[in-house]
Amino acid sequence: MYFAAVLTLLFVSEALALKYTDCGSKSGRIIDVRLTGCEDSDVCELKRGETYTYGLSFESLTDSENVKAHVYGIVGGVTMPYPLPNPNACETEDIECPIENGKVYDFENTFDVRTSYPAMRLDVKWELKDDNNENIVCGIIPVQIV
């Protein structure tokens, strides 16, 4: 009975997880991706004028003095950078640099969906890069701006 309960919880938690695609993590491994309000959605609905929190848990497979965050919107196959106020992930309270091989880190960042953004479907690509400009982790989340 206990085994069945644990199995059920695992399947439910997997079913309720945010859908994402690993887009080339090289020197790290994604453990978990979170986006407020999108815990059980294949396409995350983002409302204009709202602020959202993005979270990423990952295991580093490298040592790196620095970690830089990059965000892109992908529309119709065209990748456009999204400016972050501070792309230096080491200056957040989440990641203490240097990062070390084999350690797990949890990165969070907030972003605004401006009212000037058009209502549209796109993919959001998040990257954390190491000293060699290699992707520690890279994830793509499908979103719908409403």
C-alpha positions as CSV (number, residue, x, y, z in Angstrom):
1,M,0.0,0.0,0.0
2,Y,2.8,2.4,0.9
3,F,4.6,1.7,-2.4
4,A,1.4,2.4,-4.4
5,A,1.0,5.7,-2.5
6,V,4.5,6.8,-3.3
7,L,4.1,5.8,-7.0
8,T,0.9,7.8,-7.2
9,L,2.6,10.9,-5.7
10,L,5.4,10.6,-8.2
11,F,3.1,10.4,-11.2
12,V,0.9,13.3,-9.9
13,S,4.0,15.5,-9.3
14,E,5.3,14.7,-12.8
15,A,1.9,15.5,-14.3
16,L,1.8,18.8,-12.5
17,A,5.3,19.9,-13.5
18,L,5.9,22.8,-15.8
19,K,6.6,21.5,-19.4
20,Y,10.0,22.6,-20.7
21,T,12.6,21.5,-23.2
22,D,16.3,21.3,-22.5
23,C,17.9,23.2,-25.4
24,G,21.5,22.4,-24.9
25,S,22.6,22.2,-21.3
26,K,26.3,21.4,-21.5
27,S,28.1,22.0,-18.2
28,G,25.0,21.4,-16.0
29,R,21.9,19.4,-15.6
30,I,18.4,20.9,-15.1
31,I,16.6,19.4,-12.1
32,D,13.5,21.6,-12.0
33,V,11.9,24.6,-13.8
34,R,9.2,26.7,-12.2
35,L,7.2,29.7,-13.4
36,T,4.5,31.2,-11.1
37,G,1.0,30.2,-12.2
38,C,2.2,27.6,-14.7
39,E,2.6,24.5,-12.5
40,D,0.3,22.3,-14.5
41,S,0.3,23.7,-18.0
42,D,1.7,22.7,-21.3
43,V,1.7,26.3,-22.5
44,C,2.1,28.9,-19.8
45,E,-0.4,31.8,-19.9
46,L,1.2,35.2,-19.1
47,K,-1.0,38.2,-18.5
48,R,0.2,41.6,-19.7
49,G,0.9,44.0,-16.8
50,E,1.8,41.1,-14.4
51,T,5.1,40.2,-12.8
52,Y,6.2,36.5,-12.7
53,T,8.9,34.6,-10.9
54,Y,11.0,32.1,-12.9
55,G,12.9,29.4,-10.9
56,L,15.5,26.9,-12.1
57,S,17.2,24.3,-10.0
58,F,20.3,22.8,-11.6
59,E,23.4,20.7,-10.9
60,S,26.6,22.3,-12.1
61,L,29.0,19.9,-13.9
62,T,31.7,22.5,-14.0
63,D,33.6,25.0,-11.9
64,S,33.0,28.6,-12.9
65,E,33.8,32.0,-11.4
66,N,30.9,33.7,-13.1
67,V,27.3,32.8,-14.1
68,K,25.5,35.0,-16.6
69,A,21.7,34.8,-17.3
70,H,20.3,35.3,-20.8
71,V,16.7,35.3,-21.9
72,Y,15.3,35.2,-25.4
73,G,11.9,35.3,-27.0
74,I,11.5,32.9,-30.0
75,V,8.8,34.0,-32.4
76,G,8.3,32.2,-35.8
77,G,11.8,30.8,-35.5
78,V,13.4,34.2,-34.9
79,T,15.3,34.5,-31.6
80,M,15.2,38.0,-29.9
81,P,17.1,38.9,-26.7
82,Y,15.1,40.0,-23.7
83,P,17.0,42.6,-21.7
84,L,17.5,41.7,-18.0
85,P,18.2,44.5,-15.5
86,N,21.1,42.5,-14.1
87,P,22.3,39.4,-16.0
88,N,25.0,38.6,-13.4
89,A,23.5,35.6,-11.6
90,C,26.3,35.8,-9.0
91,E,24.9,39.1,-7.8
92,T,21.6,37.6,-6.8
93,E,21.1,36.1,-3.4
94,D,20.4,32.7,-5.0
95,I,23.8,31.8,-6.4
96,E,27.0,32.2,-4.5
97,C,29.9,32.2,-7.0
98,P,32.2,30.6,-7.8
99,I,30.0,27.6,-8.6
100,E,31.4,24.2,-8.2
101,N,31.2,20.9,-10.1
102,G,28.7,18.5,-8.5
103,K,26.8,21.1,-6.4
104,V,23.1,21.9,-6.8
105,Y,22.0,25.5,-7.2
106,D,18.6,27.2,-7.2
107,F,18.2,30.4,-9.3
108,E,15.2,32.7,-9.3
109,N,14.4,35.8,-11.2
110,T,11.4,38.0,-11.7
111,F,10.3,39.6,-15.0
112,D,7.5,41.8,-16.1
113,V,5.1,41.1,-19.0
114,R,4.6,44.7,-20.2
115,T,1.2,45.9,-21.3
116,S,2.8,46.9,-24.6
117,Y,3.6,43.3,-25.5
118,P,1.3,41.9,-28.2
119,A,-1.0,38.9,-27.4
120,M,0.9,36.0,-29.0
121,R,2.3,32.5,-28.6
122,L,6.1,32.2,-28.3
123,D,8.8,30.2,-26.7
124,V,10.9,31.7,-23.9
125,K,14.5,30.5,-23.8
126,W,16.5,30.8,-20.5
127,E,20.3,30.2,-20.4
128,L,22.8,30.3,-17.6
129,K,26.3,30.6,-19.0
130,D,29.7,29.8,-17.5
131,D,33.2,31.5,-17.8
132,N,33.7,29.9,-21.2
133,N,30.3,31.2,-22.4
134,E,29.0,27.6,-22.5
135,N,25.5,26.8,-21.5
136,I,25.5,25.5,-17.9
137,V,21.7,25.0,-18.5
138,C,19.3,26.0,-21.2
139,G,15.5,25.6,-21.1
140,I,12.7,26.5,-23.4
141,I,9.2,27.2,-22.1
142,P,6.2,27.6,-24.4
143,V,4.1,30.7,-23.4
144,Q,1.0,32.5,-24.5
145,I,0.8,36.2,-23.7
146,V,-2.8,37.3,-23.1
